[in-house]
Amino acid sequence: MIDTAPTAPDTAEALLPVLEIPLSVAIQSAAAMLTSASKDDVTPVLTTAHFDGTHLNATDRYKVARFEMPTKPASEEGRLTLGEAFLIPRAALEWVTKITVKSLRQSGILSGLYTIRYERESDPRGEGYQNAPGTVTVSVVDHAGKTERSQAFDGVVGNFPPVARLFPENPDEEVTTGTQAFNPAYMGVILAYIAKYSDRGAPFRFRVAQSNAGHKLAPALITGAGASFLIQPHLILR
C-alpha cells in the first residue's frame, strides 16, 4: 500500500479556488485522474482529484495519478486560470470525460474555443462554515467567457495525502531493479488510458525500482500520454 498519510490542513481550502483549462486538456486530465481516484466512499477525500495549483493528483492508496496543468492558454484568444488548491469530486471528473465537441455542437453550441472551468463555492452560510463541503461547479465556457453548460456537484473536504512527494525527482536516474509483481487490474486501467490518449505509436515508460528501505517495495513509475502514475507492487510469496 502506498503511503498516503495526510498533510496538515491547507488554509487555501477556505478560499474560492478556480481551475480553467482547455477542453481537450480537461478531458484528458480527468480521464487520468479516474484511473486512480478511489470508488470507495469510506474515505471520501480519496474519491477526489486534488488540484494543488500546478497539478491534478489522485490516489486510491494502491495507485497514484499526476497530471501537470498547462502554463499558458491554447491560443492567444484562449482562457487559462490556475487558482488555489481544492478538491474536485469524482462525479465532476466523470461528467467532464463525457463531453465532446460533437455533443456540444449537437446541443446548438457552435463557438470554437472551449475551456472547462472548475470552481469550488463555499457554504452559502458564510463565515464559520469554511470547512463545510460546499459545491464544485463545472462549466463549459467559450472564448468570450460565456458559460454554455454547467453542472454543480457536492464538494468534499478533507486533507488530501501528499502523494506528489512520492514521485522521483529525477525519473531518468538509473535505479537498481528486481523482479516484482503487479495487480493486472491496476495496471490495465493505466495502460488503457495511455493507449487512448497518447499519440499513435508513442511509447510509454515503465520504471521499476528496488527500495532502499529494507524489504519494502518501491512503487513503479509509469509515464505516458501527459500523465505520470505510481503503482504499488505485490509481495511475491516464495
C-alpha positions in Angstrom: 0.0 0.0 0.0 1.3 3.4 -1.0 1.9 5.8 1.9 -0.9 8.3 2.0 -0.6 9.9 5.4 -2.3 13.3 5.2 -0.7 16.7 5.5 -1.9 19.5 7.8 -4.9 21.4 6.7 -4.3 23.9 3.9 -5.7 27.4 4.5 -6.3 27.7 0.8 -9.3 25.4 1.2 -11.1 28.4 2.8 -10.8 30.4 -0.5 -12.8 30.2 -3.7 -10.4 28.4 -6.0 -10.8 28.1 -9.7 -9.2 25.9 -12.4 -10.0 26.8 -16.0 -8.2 24.8 -18.7 -8.7 24.0 -22.4 -11.4 21.4 -23.1 -9.1 18.8 -24.5 -6.7 19.1 -21.6 -9.6 18.9 -19.1 -11.0 15.7 -20.7 -7.6 14.1 -20.8 -6.6 15.1 -17.3 -9.9 14.0 -15.9 -9.5 10.6 -17.5 -6.0 10.3 -16.0 -7.4 11.1 -12.5 -10.2 8.5 -12.9 -7.6 5.7 -13.3 -6.5 6.2 -9.6 -9.3 8.0 -7.8 -11.0 5.7 -5.3 -14.6 4.5 -5.8 -14.9 3.7 -2.1 -16.8 6.4 -0.2 -15.4 5.1 3.1 -12.6 7.7 2.7 -14.3 10.5 0.7 -11.1 12.5 0.1 -9.6 9.6 -1.9 -12.6 9.8 -4.3 -11.4 13.2 -5.4 -8.7 14.7 -7.6 -6.6 17.3 -5.7 -5.6 20.5 -7.7 -2.5 21.8 -5.9 -2.0 24.9 -8.1 0.0 23.3 -10.8 -1.0 19.6 -11.0 -4.0 17.3 -10.5 -3.4 14.3 -8.3 -5.5 11.3 -7.4 -4.9 8.1 -5.4 -6.7 5.1 -4.1 -3.7 4.1 -1.9 -2.5 1.5 -4.4 -2.2 3.8 -7.5 -1.3 7.5 -7.9 -2.0 9.6 -10.9 -0.5 13.0 -11.6 -1.1 15.5 -14.5 0.6 18.8 -15.0 -1.5 21.7 -15.9 -0.6 24.0 -18.9 1.1 27.2 -18.1 -0.3 29.2 -21.0 -3.6 29.2 -23.0 -4.0 27.1 -26.1 -4.1 30.2 -28.2 -3.9 34.0 -27.9 -7.7 34.1 -27.5 -7.7 31.2 -25.1 -8.5 31.2 -21.4 -6.5 29.8 -18.6 -6.8 30.2 -14.8 -4.8 28.3 -12.2 -6.3 29.2 -8.8 -5.8 28.0 -5.3 -5.8 24.3 -4.1 -9.1 22.5 -3.9 -10.7 19.0 -4.3 -12.6 18.0 -7.4 -15.2 15.2 -6.8 -15.1 12.1 -8.9 -18.6 12.8 -10.3 -17.3 16.1 -11.7 -14.4 14.3 -13.4 -16.8 11.7 -14.9 -19.0 14.5 -16.2 -16.1 16.2 -18.0 -14.9 12.9 -19.7 -18.4 12.6 -21.3 -18.1 16.0 -23.0 -17.2 16.1 -26.7 -17.2 18.9 -29.2 -19.7 16.9 -31.3 -22.1 16.8 -28.4 -21.7 20.5 -27.8 -22.5 21.2 -31.5 -25.5 18.9 -31.4 -26.7 21.0 -28.4 -26.5 24.1 -30.6 -23.2 25.3 -29.1 -21.1 26.4 -32.1 -18.3 28.5 -30.7 -14.9 27.1 -31.2 -12.5 27.7 -28.3 -13.9 25.9 -25.3 -12.5 25.6 -21.7 -13.6 23.7 -18.7 -13.9 25.7 -15.6 -14.0 24.1 -12.1 -14.9 26.4 -9.3 -15.3 25.5 -5.7 -18.0 27.5 -3.9 -18.0 27.7 -0.1 -21.0 27.1 2.1 -23.6 29.9 1.5 -23.9 30.4 5.3 -20.6 32.3 5.1 -18.1 32.8 7.9 -17.8 29.9 10.3 -18.7 27.3 7.6 -15.4 27.4 5.7 -14.9 23.6 6.4 -18.3 22.7 5.0 -18.2 20.7 1.7 -20.0 23.4 -0.4 -20.2 22.6 -4.1 -17.9 22.3 -7.1 -19.4 23.8 -10.3 -18.1 22.6 -13.6 -18.8 24.8 -16.6 -18.2 24.6 -20.4 -17.0 28.2 -21.3 -16.5 29.7 -24.7 -13.6 32.0 -25.7 -15.6 35.1 -24.6 -16.2 33.8 -21.1 -19.8 32.8 -21.7 -21.0 29.7 -19.9 -22.5 27.3 -22.4 -23.3 24.4 -20.0 -22.7 23.8 -16.3 -23.3 21.3 -13.5 -22.9 21.5 -9.8 -21.6 18.7 -7.6 -21.4 18.1 -3.9 -18.0 19.1 -2.6 -15.6 17.1 -0.4 -13.5 18.3 2.4 -10.5 16.7 4.0 -6.7 16.5 4.0 -5.5 15.1 0.7 -2.4 12.9 1.2 0.9 14.4 0.0 1.3 11.8 -2.8 3.2 14.2 -5.1 6.3 13.8 -2.9 6.3 10.1 -3.8 7.3 10.8 -7.4 11.1 10.7 -8.1 12.8 14.0 -8.5 14.8 12.6 -11.4 12.8 9.9 -13.2 15.6 9.3 -15.7 18.1 8.3 -13.0 19.4 4.8 -13.2 18.0 2.5 -10.5 18.5 -1.0 -9.1 15.7 -3.2 -10.3 14.4 -6.6 -9.4 11.6 -9.0 -10.1 8.2 -7.5 -9.0 4.6 -8.5 -9.4 1.7 -6.1 -10.1 -2.1 -6.3 -9.9 -3.2 -6.6 -13.6 -6.4 -4.7 -12.9 -4.4 -1.7 -11.6 -2.0 -1.9 -14.5 -4.8 -2.3 -17.0 -6.7 0.9 -16.3 -3.4 2.9 -16.6 -2.4 1.3 -19.9 -5.9 1.7 -21.3 -5.7 5.5 -20.5 -2.3 5.7 -22.2 -3.5 3.8 -25.3 -6.5 6.1 -25.7 -4.8 9.4 -25.2 -1.2 9.1 -26.4 -0.2 9.8 -30.0 -0.4 6.8 -32.2 2.7 4.7 -31.8 4.1 6.9 -29.0 5.8 4.7 -26.3 5.3 4.9 -22.6 7.9 4.5 -19.9 7.9 2.0 -17.1 10.4 2.2 -14.3 10.7 -0.4 -11.6 13.0 0.5 -8.7 14.1 -1.6 -5.7 13.5 0.3 -2.5 16.4 1.0 -0.2 14.2 0.8 2.9 14.7 -2.9 3.8 12.3 -5.2 2.0 9.7 -2.5 1.4 8.8 -2.4 -2.2 9.0 0.9 -4.0 6.2 2.0 -6.3 6.8 1.6 -10.1 6.6 4.7 -12.2 4.7 4.8 -15.5 4.7 7.8 -17.7 2.7 8.4 -20.9 0.0 10.5 -22.5 0.9 13.6 -20.5 0.5 11.9 -17.1 2.6 10.1 -14.5 1.5 7.2 -12.4 2.7 5.2 -9.5 1.6 1.6 -8.9 2.3 -0.4 -5.8 3.9 -3.9 -6.4 2.6 -7.0 -4.8 4.7 -9.1 -2.4 5.9 -12.3 -4.1 5.5 -15.2 -1.8 8.2 -17.8 -2.1 
